[in-house]
Amino acid sequence: MKPEEVVTTELTGRYTVPKQTIVQRFQQFCGQTACARLTNSEVPFSGNGHTYATNGHLVVRTMGELCAPNPEAVKTCEEVINRANRDGEKVTVTMESVRGLLARCHDCSIRGTKEKRECPECHGEGIVTWDTGHHEYEADCLNCDGEGYFLMGKGKIARKDCPKCDGAGVLFGKVVQIGIAAVDPRYIARLVKAFGPLAFIAPATRGQACYFTFREGDGILMPMVLWRE
C-alpha cells in the first residue's frame, strides 16, 4: 500500500486505514434527511485539517483533508461540534445495545426492484407551470405528488428512497437513551456498523447534540424530538 493511500488518525487512537475506505464510509452519512436540523452535503468535504460528512441530523469528522474543500460547511460543522457537551455521563454503545430495538424494513431493498416511470404530466420535473397571460406560475405536480416519477410493480423500492425507514433498512420501536437525550437507534446502528463501538457523552440540556467518538474520529448526533401530551 502506497503512503499517500493511507491516513493516520489520532483523535481516539492511532492506526492506519486506506483513504478510500474512509471516504466510502463517510459517503453514507451525506445527503438530506427529512428531519434535518443542521447543514447538509451530498458528498464528504474537507477543511481545517479534517474531513466531514453530514446529512443534517449528524456530523462525522476524521483527521486529514481527503476530499474537496467546503469552508462554509466546515465552519457550521465545527460550531456544532464545539458546542456539544464534553463533561457529561459517558455511554458506550455497541450493536448489541440496539439489536433488540430494530426490525428489518420489508418495504425496501438495497437497489430496489420497482421500476421508475417518468410522470407524463410533468415529464419528470416534479413541477408544472402555467401562464395566465399576465403571470407565470409553478406548483408541485399533483399527478406524481412532486416526485417526477411513479414506482411501478409489486417489488420493493430502493432503500435510499424508502420513506418508511428513511434509508436505514430497519425500523425501531424504542429509542436509545444517552443521558436525557433520546436517540434514533437506526442512526446508532449505521454508525456502529461503519465505525465500530461509539463512546457518547450525554448532553447537558434537552435538544443539545450528543457528542461521540469512535476509532477513526468523532462527531455529533442530534436527539429526537419526542412529543408528549
C-alpha positions as CSV (number, residue, x, y, z in Angstrom):
1,M,0.0,0.0,0.0
2,K,1.4,3.4,-1.0
3,P,1.9,6.0,1.8
4,E,-0.4,8.5,0.1
5,E,-3.2,6.0,0.1
6,V,-3.4,5.7,3.9
7,V,-4.4,8.1,6.6
8,T,-3.3,8.0,10.3
9,T,-5.7,9.4,12.8
10,E,-5.0,10.3,16.4
11,L,-8.4,11.6,17.7
12,T,-9.2,8.5,19.7
13,G,-6.4,6.1,18.8
14,R,-3.5,5.7,16.3
15,Y,-4.0,3.3,13.4
16,T,-3.7,3.3,9.6
17,V,-6.7,2.9,7.3
18,P,-7.0,3.2,3.5
19,K,-8.2,6.7,2.5
20,Q,-10.7,5.2,0.0
21,T,-12.3,3.3,2.9
22,I,-12.8,6.4,5.0
23,V,-14.4,8.3,2.1
24,Q,-16.7,5.4,1.3
25,R,-17.8,5.1,4.9
26,F,-18.4,8.8,5.2
27,Q,-20.4,9.0,2.0
28,Q,-23.3,7.0,3.5
29,F,-23.8,9.8,6.1
30,C,-24.2,12.5,3.4
31,G,-27.4,13.8,1.8
32,Q,-30.6,15.4,3.2
33,T,-32.8,13.8,5.8
34,A,-36.5,14.5,6.2
35,C,-35.8,15.9,9.7
36,A,-32.6,17.8,9.0
37,R,-31.7,20.3,11.7
38,L,-28.1,21.1,10.6
39,T,-26.3,21.9,7.4
40,N,-26.1,19.0,4.9
41,S,-24.0,17.9,1.9
42,E,-24.3,15.4,-0.8
43,V,-20.6,14.4,-0.6
44,P,-17.9,14.4,2.1
45,F,-15.9,17.6,2.3
46,S,-12.7,18.9,3.9
47,G,-11.1,21.8,5.7
48,N,-9.1,22.8,8.8
49,G,-7.2,19.5,8.6
50,H,-10.3,17.3,8.8
51,T,-12.8,15.6,6.5
52,Y,-16.5,15.7,7.3
53,A,-19.8,14.2,6.4
54,T,-23.3,15.4,7.4
55,N,-26.9,14.7,6.4
56,G,-28.4,17.4,8.5
57,H,-29.0,15.2,11.5
58,L,-25.5,14.1,12.3
59,V,-21.9,15.1,11.6
60,V,-18.9,12.7,11.5
61,R,-15.3,14.0,11.4
62,T,-11.8,12.5,10.9
63,M,-8.3,13.7,10.6
64,G,-6.8,14.5,7.2
65,E,-8.2,16.5,4.2
66,L,-9.3,13.7,1.9
67,C,-12.0,15.5,-0.2
68,A,-12.8,18.8,-1.9
69,P,-12.9,21.8,0.4
70,N,-16.2,23.4,1.6
71,P,-15.3,26.2,4.0
72,E,-18.8,27.3,4.8
73,A,-20.0,23.8,5.7
74,V,-16.8,23.1,7.7
75,K,-17.4,26.3,9.8
76,T,-21.0,25.2,10.5
77,C,-20.0,21.7,11.5
78,E,-17.2,22.9,13.7
79,E,-19.5,25.3,15.5
80,V,-22.0,22.5,16.2
81,I,-19.3,20.0,17.4
82,N,-17.7,22.6,19.6
83,R,-21.0,23.5,21.3
84,A,-21.6,19.8,22.3
85,N,-21.1,18.9,26.0
86,R,-17.8,17.1,26.8
87,D,-18.3,16.7,30.6
88,G,-21.4,14.6,30.9
89,E,-22.1,10.9,31.6
90,K,-20.2,8.6,29.3
91,V,-22.2,6.0,27.5
92,T,-20.6,3.3,25.3
93,V,-22.9,2.0,22.5
94,T,-22.4,-1.2,20.5
95,M,-24.5,-3.1,18.0
96,E,-25.7,-5.3,20.8
97,S,-27.1,-2.2,22.5
98,V,-29.6,-1.6,19.8
99,R,-30.0,-5.0,18.1
100,G,-33.2,-5.9,20.0
101,L,-34.8,-2.5,19.2
102,L,-34.6,-2.9,15.5
103,A,-36.7,-4.8,12.9
104,R,-35.9,-5.2,9.2
105,C,-37.9,-2.9,6.8
106,H,-39.7,-5.1,4.3
107,D,-40.7,-2.3,2.0
108,C,-37.2,-1.8,0.5
109,S,-34.1,-3.5,-0.7
110,I,-30.6,-2.1,-1.4
111,R,-31.2,-1.5,-5.1
112,G,-34.9,-1.9,-5.2
113,T,-37.0,-4.0,-7.6
114,K,-39.7,-1.5,-8.6
115,E,-39.4,0.2,-11.9
116,K,-39.3,4.0,-12.1
117,R,-41.6,5.5,-14.8
118,E,-41.4,9.2,-15.7
119,C,-44.6,11.2,-14.9
120,P,-46.3,12.1,-18.2
121,E,-47.8,15.3,-16.7
122,C,-44.6,17.0,-15.6
123,H,-42.1,15.0,-17.7
124,G,-40.0,14.0,-14.7
125,E,-39.6,17.6,-13.4
126,G,-41.9,17.2,-10.4
127,I,-43.4,20.7,-11.1
128,V,-45.9,22.0,-13.6
129,T,-46.1,25.6,-14.9
130,W,-48.9,27.6,-16.5
131,D,-49.2,31.1,-17.9
132,T,-52.4,33.1,-17.3
133,G,-51.3,35.7,-19.9
134,H,-50.2,38.1,-17.1
135,H,-48.1,35.9,-14.8
136,E,-46.4,32.5,-15.0
137,Y,-47.0,30.1,-12.1
138,E,-45.5,26.8,-11.0
139,A,-46.5,24.2,-8.4
140,D,-45.8,20.6,-7.4
141,C,-47.2,18.2,-9.9
142,L,-50.4,16.7,-8.4
143,N,-50.2,13.7,-10.7
144,C,-47.0,12.4,-9.1
145,D,-47.0,14.4,-5.8
146,G,-44.0,16.3,-7.0
147,E,-41.7,13.3,-7.3
148,G,-41.4,13.4,-11.1
149,Y,-41.9,9.6,-11.4
150,F,-44.0,6.6,-10.4
151,L,-42.8,3.4,-8.9
152,M,-44.3,0.5,-10.9
153,G,-44.8,-3.1,-10.0
154,K,-45.2,-5.1,-6.7
155,G,-41.5,-5.2,-5.8
156,K,-39.5,-3.2,-3.2
157,I,-38.4,0.3,-3.5
158,A,-34.7,1.3,-3.4
159,R,-33.5,1.7,0.2
160,K,-32.3,5.2,-0.2
161,D,-35.8,6.3,-1.4
162,C,-37.7,4.4,1.3
163,P,-39.9,6.8,3.4
164,K,-40.8,4.1,5.9
165,C,-37.2,3.5,7.3
166,D,-35.6,6.8,5.9
167,G,-32.9,4.7,4.1
168,A,-31.8,2.8,7.2
169,G,-33.2,-0.6,6.2
170,V,-34.5,-1.1,9.7
171,L,-37.4,0.1,11.8
172,F,-37.5,0.8,15.5
173,G,-39.9,0.6,18.4
174,K,-37.9,2.2,21.2
175,V,-35.2,4.9,21.4
176,V,-31.7,4.8,22.8
177,Q,-31.2,7.0,25.9
178,I,-27.9,9.0,26.1
179,G,-28.5,10.7,29.4
180,I,-31.5,12.9,28.9
181,A,-31.4,12.6,25.1
182,A,-33.5,10.1,23.1
183,V,-31.5,9.0,20.1
184,D,-32.8,7.2,17.0
185,P,-31.3,3.6,17.1
186,R,-31.3,3.4,13.3
187,Y,-28.6,6.1,13.2
188,I,-26.7,4.3,16.0
189,A,-26.8,1.0,14.1
190,R,-25.5,2.6,10.9
191,L,-22.7,4.4,12.8
192,V,-21.6,1.3,14.7
193,K,-21.7,-0.8,11.5
194,A,-19.4,1.7,9.8
195,F,-17.1,2.7,12.6
196,G,-17.4,0.2,15.5
197,P,-18.4,1.0,19.1
198,L,-19.3,4.6,19.9
199,A,-18.4,6.4,23.1
200,F,-21.1,9.0,23.7
201,I,-21.1,11.9,26.2
202,A,-24.6,12.8,27.4
203,P,-25.7,16.3,26.6
204,A,-26.2,18.9,29.4
205,T,-29.6,20.1,28.2
206,R,-32.5,18.8,26.2
207,G,-32.2,19.4,22.5
208,Q,-28.4,19.6,22.6
209,A,-26.4,17.5,20.2
210,C,-24.9,14.3,21.6
211,Y,-21.1,14.2,21.1
212,F,-19.4,10.9,20.4
213,T,-16.0,9.4,19.5
214,F,-15.0,6.4,17.5
215,R,-11.7,4.9,16.5
216,E,-11.5,7.0,13.3
217,G,-12.7,10.3,14.7
218,D,-15.6,12.0,16.4
219,G,-18.9,13.6,15.7
220,I,-22.3,14.6,16.9
221,L,-25.8,13.2,16.6
222,M,-28.9,15.3,17.1
223,P,-31.5,13.9,19.6
224,M,-35.1,13.0,18.6
225,V,-37.9,15.5,19.4
226,L,-40.5,13.5,21.3
227,W,-43.9,15.0,21.7
228,R,-45.7,14.5,25.0
229,E,-49.3,15.2,25.8
